[in-house]
Amino acid sequence: MEILTFLIYLVMFVIAFVLSFASVKYFITMWKFKNRKKDGSEDDEFEKFD
């Protein structure tokens, strides 16, 4: 029974870790998108947002 509880906690930790990593990556991308140069020289990186 204790092994089952440990496995459930482990799976929940892995899910939380993956979600936090994905949200940090998304935050960095959006921060770069918000602070890009206004002349459009960096716009080829952000084609998926247009």
PyRosetta script that sets phi, psi and omega in degrees:
from pyrosetta import init, pose_from_sequence

init()
pose = pose_from_sequence("MEILTFLIYLVMFVIAFVLSFASVKYFITMWKFKNRKKDGSEDDEFEKFD")
pose.set_psi(1, -38.8)
pose.set_omega(1, 179.4)
pose.set_phi(2, -68.6)
pose.set_psi(2, -31.6)
pose.set_omega(2, 178.9)
pose.set_phi(3, -66.8)
pose.set_psi(3, -39.7)
pose.set_omega(3, 178.4)
pose.set_phi(4, -62.9)
pose.set_psi(4, -43.3)
pose.set_omega(4, 177.6)
pose.set_phi(5, -62.5)
pose.set_psi(5, -42.1)
pose.set_omega(5, 178.4)
pose.set_phi(6, -62.1)
pose.set_psi(6, -42.4)
pose.set_omega(6, 179.3)
pose.set_phi(7, -64.8)
pose.set_psi(7, -39.4)
pose.set_omega(7, 178.3)
pose.set_phi(8, -63.2)
pose.set_psi(8, -44.6)
pose.set_omega(8, 177.6)
pose.set_phi(9, -62.4)
pose.set_psi(9, -38.5)
pose.set_omega(9, -179.9)
pose.set_phi(10, -65.2)
pose.set_psi(10, -44.0)
pose.set_omega(10, 179.0)
pose.set_phi(11, -64.0)
pose.set_psi(11, -42.3)
pose.set_omega(11, 179.0)
pose.set_phi(12, -64.6)
pose.set_psi(12, -37.3)
pose.set_omega(12, 177.8)
pose.set_phi(13, -65.2)
pose.set_psi(13, -42.2)
pose.set_omega(13, 179.6)
pose.set_phi(14, -64.0)
pose.set_psi(14, -42.5)
pose.set_omega(14, 178.6)
pose.set_phi(15, -62.5)
pose.set_psi(15, -45.2)
pose.set_omega(15, 179.5)
pose.set_phi(16, -63.9)
pose.set_psi(16, -38.4)
pose.set_omega(16, 179.7)
pose.set_phi(17, -65.0)
pose.set_psi(17, -43.8)
pose.set_omega(17, -179.8)
pose.set_phi(18, -65.3)
pose.set_psi(18, -42.7)
pose.set_omega(18, 179.6)
pose.set_phi(19, -64.9)
pose.set_psi(19, -40.5)
pose.set_omega(19, 179.9)
pose.set_phi(20, -68.6)
pose.set_psi(20, -37.0)
pose.set_omega(20, 177.7)
pose.set_phi(21, -64.7)
pose.set_psi(21, -41.9)
pose.set_omega(21, 179.8)
pose.set_phi(22, -66.2)
pose.set_psi(22, -38.6)
pose.set_omega(22, -179.3)
pose.set_phi(23, -71.4)
pose.set_psi(23, -34.0)
pose.set_omega(23, 176.4)
pose.set_phi(24, -66.8)
pose.set_psi(24, -41.0)
pose.set_omega(24, 177.9)
pose.set_phi(25, -63.3)
pose.set_psi(25, -41.7)
pose.set_omega(25, 177.8)
pose.set_phi(26, -64.7)
pose.set_psi(26, -40.8)
pose.set_omega(26, 179.3)
pose.set_phi(27, -62.9)
pose.set_psi(27, -42.1)
pose.set_omega(27, 179.6)
pose.set_phi(28, -64.8)
pose.set_psi(28, -42.1)
pose.set_omega(28, 179.0)
pose.set_phi(29, -62.6)
pose.set_psi(29, -44.3)
pose.set_omega(29, -179.6)
pose.set_phi(30, -67.7)
pose.set_psi(30, -34.7)
pose.set_omega(30, 178.7)
pose.set_phi(31, -66.3)
pose.set_psi(31, -40.6)
pose.set_omega(31, 176.7)
pose.set_phi(32, -66.2)
pose.set_psi(32, -37.3)
pose.set_omega(32, 179.7)
pose.set_phi(33, -66.1)
pose.set_psi(33, -39.2)
pose.set_omega(33, -179.2)
pose.set_phi(34, -69.9)
pose.set_psi(34, -33.1)
pose.set_omega(34, -174.9)
pose.set_phi(35, -102.4)
pose.set_psi(35, 21.4)
pose.set_omega(35, -179.4)
pose.set_phi(36, -73.3)
pose.set_psi(36, 164.8)
pose.set_omega(36, 179.7)
pose.set_phi(37, -69.6)
pose.set_psi(37, 148.4)
pose.set_omega(37, -175.2)
pose.set_phi(38, -81.9)
pose.set_psi(38, -12.9)
pose.set_omega(38, -176.4)
pose.set_phi(39, -81.3)
pose.set_psi(39, -4.6)
pose.set_omega(39, 176.7)
pose.set_phi(40, 85.5)
pose.set_psi(40, 11.5)
pose.set_omega(40, -177.2)
pose.set_phi(41, -73.3)
pose.set_psi(41, -21.0)
pose.set_omega(41, -178.4)
pose.set_phi(42, -104.8)
pose.set_psi(42, 11.1)
pose.set_omega(42, -171.0)
pose.set_phi(43, -73.0)
pose.set_psi(43, -14.7)
pose.set_omega(43, -179.7)
pose.set_phi(44, -69.9)
pose.set_psi(44, -20.1)
pose.set_omega(44, 176.6)
pose.set_phi(45, -74.3)
pose.set_psi(45, -24.5)
pose.set_omega(45, -169.6)
pose.set_phi(46, -116.6)
pose.set_psi(46, 36.4)
pose.set_omega(46, -179.6)
pose.set_phi(47, -64.6)
pose.set_psi(47, -29.7)
pose.set_omega(47, -175.8)
pose.set_phi(48, -72.4)
pose.set_psi(48, -14.1)
pose.set_omega(48, 179.6)
pose.set_phi(49, -90.4)
pose.set_psi(49, -14.2)
pose.set_omega(49, -176.7)
pose.set_phi(50, -85.1)
pose.dump_pdb("model.pdb")
